[in-house]
Amino acid sequence: MNYQGKNIFITGGSEGIGKAIAKLLTTKGANTFIFSRNPKKITKALKEIRKNKISKDQICEGISLDVTKLNIVKTKFNTLCKKYGNIDILINTAGFAAPGYFEKIPPEAFHDMMEVNYFGIVNTITAAFPFFVKNNGGHIVNTSSLSGFLPVFGYSGYTASKYAVIGFSEVLKSEFKRHNIKVSVLCPPDTDTPGFKKENKTKPAETLEISKGAKLMTPAQVAESFEKAFSKNKFMIIPGLEGKLAYRVKRFCPGLLNFIFNMSIKKVQKKQRK
């Protein structure tokens, strides 16, 4: 895929997977626009991203944005498109998880995860859609998770929001063909990001046990794996062999996966009873 001169909008682009994707695509000549709620993180991320420019003409900009505010998203996307031209690729990586036992997760956390992880994507696509149509096409990437198809203990709120992302993306893939707009969904495994470190502070012991043997990927590894699949126009993008295996087992032998998870859960709960 030729990225040179393409305008790529990346939400959640100030850290983690979003920043890694921005850096990688910048090395391929893309104009990268990162969005985040935190101006300080944007400034820091831009310094790293701009080092990867291969041309003086390349544009790397950072914009403070709360994806849960549709009118603000529309306004900022409109301003950028008037100045720099239409959006070619929209990559939604903004999101967060608040794991815990269901009864210990505050009700507002469920709403917040759905607002950011799901409705944030609805908002950015709503704002970008007219520009894709005007441009006679484009590509949208929505970030879900392995939790978007695996019901992981301790992730009741997060999993619900990520399941929604996959279902939403599947529908858009079908609907948007008539506009020549492609849709993909990225399902990364556990990745060594600031968000992951924060999650570990509230994960139940059962959740930690389930993920104990899983390989932790770096954001750069996820970005590389993502780009390889994205350049081939794949819909479901799952970085890492373990994630791909889990996806197939879930589809063709879900009972086996549930058995493996339940073994870990029972192991922890047996220790807790003692």
Helices and strands as residue ranges (DSSP letters): E 7-11, H 16-26, E 31-36, H 39-50, E 60-64, H 70-84, E 89-92, G 102-104, H 107-113, I 114-119, H 120-134, E 138-143, G 146-148, H 156-175, G 176-179, E 181-186, H 194-199, H 205-210, H 219-230, E 236-237, H 241-252, H 254-273
